[in-house]
Amino acid sequence: MTPTPIRVAVIGTGAIGQDLIGKVHRSPVLECALVAGRNPGSAGLRFAADLGYPTSADGIGAILAAPRPFDVVFDATNALDHAEHWRLLAPFDTLLIDLTPSELGRMVVPTVTGTDSPTTRDVSLISCGGQASIPVAHALANRFDVAYLEVVSTVASTIAGRATRLNLDEYVATTQHALTAFSGVADTKAILNISPAAPPAAFRTALHAVVPHADATEVRALVEEAAGRVRAFAPGYRVTSCAVDGELVAVGLEVTATGDVLPPYAGNLDIIDSAAIMVAEQHAARLDAAREVCR
């Protein structure tokens, strides 16, 4: 049975926020009750208003002033603001889904952690590069004794907004921390390239690993299996290459945006937004089950 819709709010009206609004609009169990930003003339607020959703330019103040708490708040602002948003929302019974690289809250990668009830009300989706690479890194590390992991992601300049550029250091640190946390590999590196290429470059992530005694056939099978699980919620995710040369493993990954809002090359936003929607919809199912128990 379809769970009863839950009330959600989106804070942040850049490209990532707009795509979130579009994905919420298509969800049968998420009801967009507010979109909040800080620029009254932003394209994101206009987009939300055109869909018939309440909007505000009061930012987090609008979230706090709502007549009753939201079930879920998506934070699509920046890492520095997220820390303050969590502090302000902590007293409420609200699941805060963090799409910034703040390194706060419980880290979630849907195909690795699942989307079971979080131990905290602050869920971190790490980064776009983390969502793209960690499923593969985790699969390799579960089977082999991986000595080194390096992840290099490339995003188009035209889709890398102000918050992304402000948070470059946080992006690198959070992605690198998550790689170690989910793989157990101590020696990791994360890099983000912002490409000015024209036409805009597709979102790509290259994973390089040092894997003693790597078996090429087994590596390719593990990578494809991990990718298949990601495609269940992010259909534009695919493996473009998988090469094994002795103990060196190189995997190429690409994500194409498949929604109605983003251009195809904005797969970096599509994959993290898709993960956020999956977490929120699973939360809706848990709340619905809890209500049934209480009846």
C-alpha positions as CSV (number, residue, x, y, z in Angstrom):
1,M,0.0,0.0,0.0
2,T,1.1,3.5,-0.7
3,P,2.1,5.3,2.5
4,T,0.1,8.4,3.6
5,P,1.9,11.5,2.2
6,I,4.2,13.4,4.6
7,R,4.9,17.1,4.7
8,V,8.3,18.2,3.4
9,A,10.1,21.5,3.0
10,V,13.0,22.4,0.8
11,I,15.5,25.1,1.9
12,G,17.7,26.3,-0.9
13,T,16.5,27.3,-4.3
14,G,19.5,26.8,-6.6
15,A,19.7,24.1,-9.2
16,I,19.9,21.3,-6.7
17,G,16.8,22.7,-4.8
18,Q,14.9,23.1,-8.1
19,D,15.5,19.5,-9.0
20,L,14.5,18.4,-5.5
21,I,11.2,20.3,-5.9
22,G,10.6,18.5,-9.3
23,K,11.3,15.1,-7.8
24,V,9.1,15.8,-4.7
25,H,6.4,16.9,-7.2
26,R,6.5,13.5,-8.8
27,S,6.6,11.5,-5.6
28,P,3.3,9.9,-4.4
29,V,4.3,10.1,-0.8
30,L,6.0,13.5,-0.4
31,E,3.8,16.6,-0.1
32,C,5.8,19.8,-0.7
33,A,4.5,22.2,2.0
34,L,7.1,24.9,1.7
35,V,10.1,26.0,-0.4
36,A,12.3,28.5,1.3
37,G,15.2,30.6,0.0
38,R,16.7,34.0,0.6
39,N,16.4,35.7,-2.8
40,P,12.8,36.6,-3.5
41,G,13.6,36.8,-7.2
42,S,15.3,33.4,-7.5
43,A,14.4,31.0,-10.3
44,G,13.8,28.3,-7.7
45,L,11.1,30.2,-5.9
46,R,9.4,31.0,-9.2
47,F,9.6,27.3,-10.2
48,A,8.0,26.2,-6.9
49,A,5.3,28.9,-7.1
50,D,4.5,27.8,-10.7
51,L,3.9,24.3,-9.4
52,G,1.5,25.7,-6.8
53,Y,3.7,25.3,-3.7
54,P,4.0,27.8,-0.8
55,T,7.2,29.8,-1.0
56,S,9.1,32.2,1.2
57,A,12.3,34.3,1.0
58,D,12.8,34.1,4.8
59,G,15.1,31.1,4.6
60,I,15.3,29.0,7.8
61,G,13.1,31.5,9.5
62,A,10.1,30.4,7.3
63,I,10.8,26.8,8.3
64,L,10.8,27.6,12.0
65,A,7.7,29.8,11.7
66,A,5.5,27.1,10.1
67,P,2.3,26.3,12.1
68,R,3.6,22.8,12.7
69,P,6.9,21.0,12.2
70,F,7.6,19.3,8.9
71,D,8.2,15.6,8.7
72,V,11.3,16.1,6.5
73,V,13.4,19.2,5.6
74,F,15.8,18.9,2.7
75,D,18.8,21.3,3.2
76,A,20.2,22.3,-0.2
77,T,22.1,25.4,1.0
78,N,25.7,25.2,2.0
79,A,27.8,23.4,4.6
80,L,28.2,26.4,6.9
81,D,24.5,27.2,7.0
82,H,23.6,23.6,7.5
83,A,25.3,23.5,10.9
84,E,23.1,26.4,12.0
85,H,20.0,24.9,10.4
86,W,20.6,21.6,12.4
87,R,21.0,23.5,15.6
88,L,17.7,25.4,15.1
89,L,15.7,22.3,14.0
90,A,17.1,19.9,16.6
91,P,14.2,20.5,19.1
92,F,11.7,19.4,16.4
93,D,10.6,15.9,15.4
94,T,11.9,16.6,11.8
95,L,14.3,14.5,9.7
96,L,16.8,16.9,8.2
97,I,18.4,15.5,5.0
98,D,21.6,17.3,4.3
99,L,22.7,17.7,0.7
100,T,25.7,19.8,1.6
101,P,29.2,18.4,2.4
102,S,29.0,19.5,6.0
103,E,30.2,16.2,7.5
104,L,27.5,16.4,10.1
105,G,24.9,13.7,10.8
106,R,24.7,10.1,9.9
107,M,26.3,9.4,6.5
108,V,23.9,7.5,4.1
109,V,24.6,5.9,0.8
110,P,21.4,4.0,0.0
111,T,22.8,0.9,-1.5
112,V,25.5,0.5,1.2
113,T,23.8,1.7,4.4
114,G,20.2,1.0,3.4
115,T,17.6,3.6,4.5
116,D,16.7,2.2,7.9
117,S,15.6,4.5,10.6
118,P,18.5,6.8,11.3
119,T,20.0,7.1,14.8
120,T,20.0,10.9,14.5
121,R,17.6,13.3,12.9
122,D,20.4,14.7,10.7
123,V,21.2,12.5,7.7
124,S,24.2,13.4,5.5
125,L,24.3,12.5,1.8
126,I,28.0,13.3,1.8
127,S,28.6,14.6,-1.8
128,C,27.8,13.8,-5.4
129,G,31.2,12.2,-5.8
130,G,30.6,10.2,-2.7
131,Q,27.2,8.9,-3.9
132,A,28.8,7.9,-7.2
133,S,31.9,6.3,-6.0
134,I,31.2,4.7,-2.6
135,P,29.0,1.9,-3.8
136,V,31.8,0.7,-6.0
137,A,34.6,1.3,-3.4
138,H,32.6,-0.5,-0.8
139,A,32.0,-3.5,-3.0
140,L,35.7,-3.8,-3.8
141,A,36.8,-3.4,-0.2
142,N,34.3,-6.0,0.9
143,R,36.0,-8.6,-1.3
144,F,39.6,-7.5,-1.6
145,D,42.3,-6.1,0.7
146,V,42.3,-2.6,-0.9
147,A,45.5,-0.6,-0.2
148,Y,44.6,2.8,-1.7
149,L,41.5,4.6,-3.1
150,E,41.4,7.8,-5.2
151,V,38.2,9.4,-6.5
152,V,38.3,12.2,-9.1
153,S,34.9,13.7,-10.0
154,T,34.3,16.2,-12.8
155,V,31.3,18.5,-12.9
156,A,30.4,21.1,-15.5
157,S,31.1,24.7,-14.6
158,T,27.6,25.8,-15.7
159,I,26.0,23.6,-13.0
160,A,28.5,24.2,-10.2
161,G,26.7,26.9,-8.3
162,R,27.8,29.3,-5.6
163,A,27.4,26.9,-2.8
164,T,29.5,24.2,-4.5
165,R,32.3,26.7,-5.1
166,L,32.1,27.9,-1.5
167,N,32.3,24.4,-0.2
168,L,35.2,22.9,-2.2
169,D,37.3,22.3,0.9
170,E,34.4,20.7,2.7
171,Y,33.5,18.6,-0.4
172,V,37.0,17.1,-0.5
173,A,37.3,16.5,3.2
174,T,33.8,15.0,3.6
175,T,34.1,12.7,0.5
176,Q,37.6,11.5,1.6
177,H,36.3,10.8,5.2
178,A,33.3,8.9,3.8
179,L,35.5,6.8,1.5
180,T,37.5,5.7,4.5
181,A,34.5,5.1,6.6
182,F,32.6,2.9,4.1
183,S,35.6,1.0,2.7
184,G,37.9,0.7,5.8
185,V,40.8,1.9,3.6
186,A,43.0,4.4,5.5
187,D,44.8,5.9,2.5
188,T,42.2,7.7,0.4
189,K,42.1,10.9,-1.7
190,A,39.2,12.8,-3.2
191,I,39.4,15.5,-5.9
192,L,36.8,17.6,-7.6
193,N,37.3,19.2,-11.0
194,I,35.0,22.0,-12.2
195,S,35.2,21.8,-16.0
196,P,34.7,25.0,-18.2
197,A,34.4,22.8,-21.3
198,A,31.8,23.8,-24.0
199,P,29.5,22.0,-24.5
200,P,29.3,21.2,-20.8
201,A,31.1,18.1,-19.6
202,A,29.0,15.2,-18.3
203,F,29.3,14.3,-14.7
204,R,32.0,11.7,-14.4
205,T,33.8,10.0,-11.5
206,A,37.0,8.1,-11.9
207,L,37.9,5.6,-9.1
208,H,41.4,4.3,-8.9
209,A,42.4,1.7,-6.4
210,V,45.5,-0.4,-5.5
211,V,44.2,-3.9,-5.0
212,P,46.8,-6.6,-4.5
213,H,45.8,-9.9,-6.1
214,A,42.9,-8.3,-8.0
215,D,41.1,-10.7,-10.2
216,A,39.9,-8.9,-13.3
217,T,36.8,-11.0,-13.9
218,E,35.7,-10.7,-10.3
219,V,36.4,-7.0,-10.1
220,R,34.2,-6.4,-13.2
221,A,31.4,-8.5,-11.8
222,L,31.5,-6.6,-8.4
223,V,31.5,-3.2,-10.1
224,E,28.5,-4.1,-12.4
225,E,26.5,-5.5,-9.5
226,A,27.1,-2.4,-7.4
227,A,26.1,-0.2,-10.3
228,G,23.0,-2.1,-10.9
229,R,21.8,-1.5,-7.4
230,V,22.4,2.3,-7.8
231,R,20.4,2.3,-11.0
232,A,17.4,1.2,-9.1
233,F,17.0,4.8,-7.8
234,A,19.3,6.7,-10.2
235,P,18.7,5.2,-13.6
236,G,21.2,7.5,-15.3
237,Y,24.2,5.8,-13.5
238,R,26.5,3.6,-15.5
239,V,29.9,2.1,-15.7
240,T,31.9,3.5,-18.7
241,S,35.1,1.5,-18.1
242,C,36.6,-1.0,-15.8
243,A,40.3,-1.9,-16.2
244,V,42.6,-4.1,-14.2
245,D,46.3,-3.9,-14.7
246,G,48.1,-6.0,-12.1
247,E,47.1,-4.5,-8.8
248,L,45.8,-1.3,-10.3
249,V,42.1,-1.0,-10.8
250,A,40.5,1.9,-12.7
251,V,36.7,2.3,-12.9
252,G,35.0,5.1,-14.9
253,L,31.5,6.1,-13.8
254,E,29.1,8.5,-15.4
255,V,25.7,9.8,-14.3
256,T,23.2,11.4,-16.7
257,A,20.3,13.4,-15.2
258,T,17.0,11.9,-16.2
259,G,14.5,14.2,-14.6
260,D,12.5,17.1,-16.0
261,V,14.5,20.0,-14.5
262,L,18.2,19.4,-15.0
263,P,20.1,19.2,-18.2
264,P,21.5,15.7,-18.9
265,Y,25.0,16.7,-18.0
266,A,24.0,17.6,-14.4
267,G,24.2,14.0,-13.2
268,N,26.1,15.2,-10.1
269,L,22.9,16.9,-8.8
270,D,20.6,14.1,-10.0
271,I,22.3,11.3,-8.1
272,I,22.4,13.1,-4.7
273,D,18.8,14.4,-5.1
274,S,17.6,10.8,-6.1
275,A,19.3,9.5,-2.9
276,A,17.6,12.2,-0.9
277,I,14.1,11.3,-2.3
278,M,14.7,7.6,-1.6
279,V,15.6,8.4,2.1
280,A,12.5,10.6,2.5
281,E,10.2,8.1,0.9
282,Q,11.5,5.3,3.2
283,H,10.9,7.7,6.1
284,A,7.3,8.2,5.0
285,A,6.9,4.4,5.0
286,R,8.3,4.2,8.6
287,L,5.9,6.9,9.8
288,D,3.0,5.2,8.1
289,A,3.8,1.9,9.8
290,A,4.1,3.6,13.2
291,R,0.7,5.2,12.7
292,E,-0.8,1.8,11.9
293,V,0.7,0.4,15.1
294,C,-0.9,3.2,17.1
295,R,-4.4,2.6,15.6
